[in-house]
Amino acid sequence: MEPVHKRRVRYKGTHPKRYNEKYKELNPELYPETIEKVIKKGSTPVGMHLSIMVNEILEFLDIQEGQIGLDCTLGYGGHTLKMLERLNHTGHLYALDIDPIESVKTKERLLNKGYGEDVLTIKHCNFKDIDFVSREVGLFDFVLADLGVSSMQIDNPERGFSYKKEGPLDLRLNPQKGIPASQRLKELTKAQLEQLFIENSDEPYAKEIARHIDSYLKAGQPIETTTQLYNIIEKSLSFISSNERKEVVKKSAARVFQALRIEVNNEFDVLYEFMEKLPFILKPGGKAAILTFHSGEDRIVKKAFKEMKNLGIYSEAAREVIRPSKEECHINSRAKSTKMRWAVKA
């Protein structure tokens, strides 16, 4: 039986606006010219992720042929691909990811580029479990952890990561485990919500936003979608002058979504555990590079590297953060908040 030909979904206007209608961006191999145009405009094509600070990472790691490496956060595989190129089909690279949706796509993408299981092993696990991986495969010459959420997750409205698109209020990195943010909101008191927004994202209007969320829930009104939560945030900040409100709401919404994502995925506890285990999976002289994207993450990484350097566990650790260049930030606006820290095992 011949396969039925499916006609592409038609969209209104000259350019598709909905995620699932952007068929060219969702198929970068077929439409490279479109992808190039989107990137040149300073945007990230949907379904893709532009790897940040690739040159700075490669310069520090100084990967040599035959080495054994670990990419703790596979994502779209951009960093992974560049590290594999440096290994030049020698040694081995292990990569971890808890996202069952994107990791399958990335594995196929890298396989199509010639990197199969002889040089690349992808494990579906949380990067806090690096000690279990190391027990199985040994110590590593280099380790990279990019703590940012992938653009593929942010752009897909079904994942509920962004207030900019209507979708279920989910925010789970692994949608097959745990509970979505919509459910977690129902379990938290007004005081707990306020504390959550302060601790996880330094939200200056935590009290006002927490009070409005709590009022909606107590009134029996559901907060099931990204748009519903955004509208509540907007109403909670109605006291701000109209000429400033739009920008303030946008920034507060980003911080609230960040705070909920950290809570739902237990990200700070995961990072603490990862930092404790990290030096003990490195070979002597082994290098670790970490990319952070907000102050909470950076404080944890900075403190851990400093304490372990003072204990002699690391021979060197970055005193200052390394930031992406102005040129990179212009091309990729999502790089602006990035900080890179590094350490070398004693």
C-alpha positions, 0 to 999 in steps of 0.5 A: 500500500502506497503511503498517503501524501500529507499536504503541508499545513497552510498558514495565514500571512506571508510568514508562519507564526505558530511553532508547528507551522514553521516547517522550514526552521524545523527542518534545518537540513532541508532549508539551510538558507532560511536558517542562515537568514534567521540567525543573521537577524539575531534570532534562534530558529525554532527546533534548534539551539545555538551553542554558546561560547564554543570557542572559549570552551574548546580553548580551555578544554584543549581536547586531544585525540584519544581522550575520554570526555563527558558532556553532562548536558547533551541538548541539541548536541552543538557542543558535543559535535565540536568536541567529537570533531576535536577527538577525530574519531579517537577516544570516546565521548559520553553525553547525558540528558534527561529529556527523552524527547530531544535526546533521541533527535540529537542522537540521530542527528549526530549519527547522520554526521558520522558519530556512532556508538564507537565514539559516542555513548548517550545515556538517558540520566540526570547529570547529578548521577555522574558518579554512577556513569564514572563507576561504569566507564572510568575517569574523564579527561574533560567534562562540560556542563551547560546548565541552560535550558535548550532553545528547543524546549523554550520554543516548543509551546507544548513544553510550557517553558515560555510565557511568550507562547500559549501552552500547558504550564508544565516546565518539566525537563523530563515530562515523563517524571514528576509533576507539572508547574500547574500542579506544584502551584496548588501545593504551595502556600502564599508565603512559600510562593513568595520565598520561591520567587525570591530564592530562585530568581531574585524577583523584586515583586515576589510578594505581590505576584505570590498574593495574586496567584494565591488569590486565584487558586483559593477562588477556584480559578485554575492556572493551567496554561502559560498565558493564564499565569502571565495574565496573573503576573500582569494584573499583580503589577497593575500599580506600576506606571503605564509607561514602565509596566510592559517592560517590568511585566516581561522581566518579572514573568521571565523570573517567575517562570525561571523560579518555577522551572527550578522548583519543578526540576529541583535544579539547585539540589541537583547542581549542589550534588553535581558539584560535590561529585565532579572532581572525583570523576576527573583524572589528575589534570582533568578539566571541567567547564561549566556554563551558568545562566543566572545568579543562583547557579553561578553562586553555587558553582563559584563557591564549590570551585573556590572551596575545593581549590582551597582544599587542594582538590583542584589545582586551579580554578577560575577567579573571574568568569569568562563571558561571551563576546559582544559579537556572539551576543549580537548573533545570539541574544540568549547568550547575554546572561552566560557565565563560564567558570572552570577548574582543573583537577589536582 
